[in-house]
């Protein structure tokens, strides 16, 4: 909850810090988990301890850019407005939790093995969902100026990574699941379906940011509950309830049928989720287009699909490993193939690479300058 508060503040002021924080969290988690496994040989406690410690490191990282905010006095008028708007937020939260009831139905009627198959596949597929963080700057930009080109740019940036991530996870689904547990390799169809679902979820997130940014309800100090109820944002908050009307009845019917195996149950729920997510995606796109007339980057999307196809061709030829390091090496081969294909045909990717290299050079130059300054200061004493 503290992280949510910090990131909500940074989203408007310094959205790039959220990306840095996520990278710090993931790197810290890997380093801490490796240390705990190597030296302490802990089981489940490794995941719990690594996650808790990494969250703490991420919080400490956010404290520096937020230091100025803590020095300001509390505005009770803002608190009053937030309390007035809290029923709408609660309405959104409840809708999201209701939509998750399909997993409870999967456990009750499909059994723990079915839920284990689904959970293992979801552990891998959820990585695709992190691609929506590349569009984190879209919302604050739209608050300032509703420029349709910002939406197209954000979509290109998100799809540049989300499409190859989806394709790569689908192609190497057997290797990724085997890393978790050899028996989970049977859940490959579930992972393939969920990968497509999370790609749709990423696009849903971008379209939601378009609606949230163009409505500009949070740009003013005063929040009107009546205006919220009449806004397109309320429609976005209502969509999880619509999703539940699709998923829950269908899941109940399919899971209560006779002759199903745990794997079939997991596949049924994954297919139902995909069907509902695609429907929500179409509706969100229609609402976002009414909020702001933007162009979907179809030409760039075709390039990303083309590069992903070349990557798939390479990954299909190479035998799929079952060990962690070999799987990571094959993943890096796929990443290299994708960008080696995309860079020559896509100008925006070329620009992105130049910007990244420039940022790295500037960071190294600043680090060298700071180190040189410290050495000069030491010599004086």
HUTA-V232465 format. One record per residue. PHI is phi in whole degrees, 0 to 359 (* if undefined). OMEGA is omega in whole degrees, 0 to 359 (none if undefined). Layout:
BEGIN
phi->PHI omega->OMEGA
phi->PHI omega->OMEGA
END
This chain:
BEGIN
phi->* omega->178
phi->296 omega->178
phi->299 omega->179
phi->298 omega->179
phi->294 omega->180
phi->299 omega->183
phi->290 omega->176
phi->296 omega->178
phi->287 omega->181
phi->292 omega->182
phi->303 omega->181
phi->271 omega->185
phi->274 omega->184
phi->220 omega->184
phi->298 omega->181
phi->295 omega->180
phi->295 omega->178
phi->295 omega->177
phi->296 omega->177
phi->299 omega->180
phi->297 omega->179
phi->296 omega->179
phi->298 omega->179
phi->298 omega->179
phi->299 omega->183
phi->293 omega->180
phi->295 omega->178
phi->296 omega->180
phi->297 omega->179
phi->295 omega->182
phi->295 omega->182
phi->291 omega->180
phi->297 omega->179
phi->298 omega->180
phi->295 omega->181
phi->295 omega->180
phi->291 omega->185
phi->288 omega->188
phi->257 omega->185
phi->252 omega->178
phi->53 omega->179
phi->267 omega->182
phi->269 omega->181
phi->299 omega->180
phi->298 omega->178
phi->298 omega->181
phi->297 omega->181
phi->293 omega->182
phi->295 omega->180
phi->295 omega->180
phi->294 omega->181
phi->298 omega->181
phi->296 omega->180
phi->291 omega->175
phi->299 omega->179
phi->296 omega->178
phi->298 omega->179
phi->296 omega->177
phi->298 omega->180
phi->297 omega->178
phi->295 omega->181
phi->288 omega->184
phi->297 omega->183
phi->295 omega->179
phi->292 omega->180
phi->259 omega->185
phi->303 omega->181
phi->295 omega->181
phi->295 omega->182
phi->289 omega->180
phi->279 omega->181
phi->276 omega->180
phi->281 omega->181
phi->285 omega->178
phi->266 omega->184
phi->292 omega->177
phi->293 omega->176
phi->293 omega->179
phi->300 omega->179
phi->299 omega->180
phi->293 omega->179
phi->296 omega->179
phi->296 omega->178
phi->298 omega->182
phi->273 omega->185
phi->300 omega->177
phi->301 omega->178
phi->291 omega->178
phi->296 omega->178
phi->298 omega->177
phi->300 omega->178
phi->293 omega->182
phi->296 omega->180
phi->298 omega->179
phi->300 omega->179
phi->292 omega->179
phi->290 omega->178
phi->297 omega->180
phi->295 omega->181
phi->275 omega->183
phi->294 omega->178
phi->298 omega->180
phi->290 omega->175
phi->293 omega->177
phi->298 omega->178
phi->297 omega->179
phi->291 omega->184
phi->291 omega->186
phi->261 omega->180
phi->261 omega->178
phi->96 omega->182
phi->297 omega->180
phi->292 omega->178
phi->298 omega->178
phi->293 omega->178
phi->295 omega->176
phi->301 omega->181
phi->295 omega->181
phi->296 omega->178
phi->296 omega->179
phi->295 omega->180
phi->293 omega->178
phi->301 omega->179
phi->278 omega->186
phi->294 omega->183
phi->295 omega->177
phi->301 omega->179
phi->298 omega->181
phi->299 omega->179
phi->291 omega->181
phi->294 omega->181
phi->292 omega->177
phi->293 omega->177
phi->292 omega->178
phi->255 omega->183
phi->296 omega->181
phi->278 omega->183
phi->295 omega->183
phi->301 omega->180
phi->296 omega->178
phi->293 omega->180
phi->290 omega->176
phi->297 omega->181
phi->280 omega->184
phi->208 omega->181
phi->282 omega->181
phi->259 omega->183
phi->296 omega->181
phi->295 omega->177
phi->297 omega->179
phi->293 omega->179
phi->298 omega->178
phi->297 omega->179
phi->296 omega->178
phi->296 omega->178
phi->297 omega->181
phi->296 omega->181
phi->293 omega->183
phi->292 omega->178
phi->303 omega->181
phi->254 omega->184
phi->293 omega->182
phi->295 omega->178
phi->295 omega->177
phi->297 omega->179
phi->296 omega->181
phi->296 omega->180
phi->298 omega->179
phi->294 omega->178
phi->294 omega->183
phi->289 omega->183
phi->261 omega->184
phi->301 omega->180
phi->295 omega->180
phi->292 omega->182
phi->296 omega->180
phi->290 omega->179
phi->295 omega->177
phi->300 omega->180
phi->286 omega->179
phi->191 omega->185
phi->302 omega->182
phi->293 omega->182
phi->286 omega->179
phi->300 omega->178
phi->295 omega->183
phi->276 omega->181
phi->304 omega->178
phi->300 omega->179
phi->295 omega->180
phi->294 omega->179
phi->298 omega->179
phi->293 omega->182
phi->293 omega->177
phi->298 omega->177
phi->295 omega->179
phi->299 omega->182
phi->289 omega->173
phi->297 omega->176
phi->295 omega->180
phi->295 omega->178
phi->299 omega->178
phi->294 omega->176
phi->301 omega->180
phi->296 omega->179
phi->296 omega->180
phi->294 omega->175
phi->295 omega->177
phi->295 omega->178
phi->297 omega->180
phi->294 omega->182
phi->297 omega->182
phi->286 omega->182
phi->278 omega->177
phi->292 omega->175
phi->56 omega->180
phi->290 omega->181
phi->269 omega->181
phi->285 omega->180
phi->261 omega->179
phi->289 omega->182
phi->255 omega->179
phi->247 omega->180
phi->263 omega->179
phi->297 omega->179
phi->295 omega->178
phi->295 omega->177
phi->298 omega->181
phi->294 omega->181
phi->268 omega->187
phi->275 omega->175
phi->291 omega->178
phi->297 omega->178
phi->295 omega->176
phi->296 omega->177
phi->298 omega->180
phi->291 omega->181
phi->276 omega->185
phi->300 omega->176
phi->301 omega->177
phi->292 omega->176
phi->296 omega->178
phi->299 omega->180
phi->294 omega->178
phi->294 omega->176
phi->270 omega->189
phi->285 omega->187
phi->295 omega->179
phi->298 omega->180
phi->296 omega->179
phi->296 omega->180
phi->296 omega->180
phi->293 omega->183
phi->291 omega->184
phi->285 omega->179
phi->272 omega->178
phi->287 omega->183
phi->275 omega->172
phi->79 omega->181
phi->265 omega->174
phi->264 omega->176
phi->303 omega->179
phi->293 omega->178
phi->298 omega->179
phi->298 omega->179
phi->295 omega->178
phi->294 omega->179
phi->302 omega->182
phi->295 omega->179
phi->297 omega->179
phi->295 omega->179
phi->296 omega->177
phi->299 omega->179
phi->296 omega->179
phi->301 omega->181
phi->292 omega->181
phi->294 omega->178
phi->297 omega->178
phi->297 omega->179
phi->294 omega->179
phi->299 omega->180
phi->297 omega->180
phi->293 omega->179
phi->298 omega->178
phi->297 omega->180
phi->296 omega->179
phi->293 omega->180
phi->296 omega->179
phi->294 omega->176
phi->288 omega->179
phi->285 omega->182
phi->205 omega->181
phi->283 omega->180
phi->241 omega->180
phi->258 omega->175
phi->285 omega->185
phi->282 omega->183
phi->296 omega->182
phi->298 omega->178
phi->294 omega->180
phi->299 omega->177
phi->299 omega->178
phi->296 omega->180
phi->295 omega->179
phi->293 omega->179
phi->298 omega->179
phi->296 omega->178
phi->292 omega->178
phi->294 omega->176
phi->298 omega->178
phi->300 omega->179
phi->298 omega->180
phi->300 omega->179
phi->291 omega->183
phi->292 omega->180
phi->285 omega->181
phi->283 omega->183
phi->284 omega->176
phi->300 omega->182
phi->276 omega->182
phi->281 omega->178
phi->241 omega->180
phi->261 omega->188
phi->299 omega->186
phi->297 omega->179
phi->293 omega->178
phi->293 omega->178
phi->295 omega->178
phi->295 omega->178
phi->292 omega->176
phi->298 omega->178
phi->296 omega->176
phi->297 omega->178
phi->296 omega->179
phi->298 omega->180
phi->297 omega->178
phi->295 omega->181
phi->299 omega->183
phi->286 omega->175
phi->295 omega->177
phi->279 omega->187
phi->281 omega->186
phi->304 omega->182
phi->293 omega->187
phi->253 omega->185
phi->231 omega->182
phi->294 omega->181
phi->293 omega->176
phi->295 omega->177
phi->299 omega->178
phi->296 omega->180
phi->298 omega->180
phi->298 omega->179
phi->297 omega->180
phi->295 omega->179
phi->297 omega->179
phi->297 omega->179
phi->295 omega->179
phi->296 omega->179
phi->295 omega->179
phi->297 omega->179
phi->296 omega->180
phi->294 omega->179
phi->294 omega->179
phi->295 omega->179
phi->295 omega->179
phi->294 omega->179
phi->294 omega->179
phi->294 omega->179
phi->294 omega->179
phi->295 omega->179
phi->295 omega->179
phi->295 omega->179
phi->293 omega->179
phi->294 omega->177
phi->296 omega->180
phi->294 omega->180
phi->292 omega->181
phi->297 omega->181
phi->297 omega->180
phi->269 omega->none
END
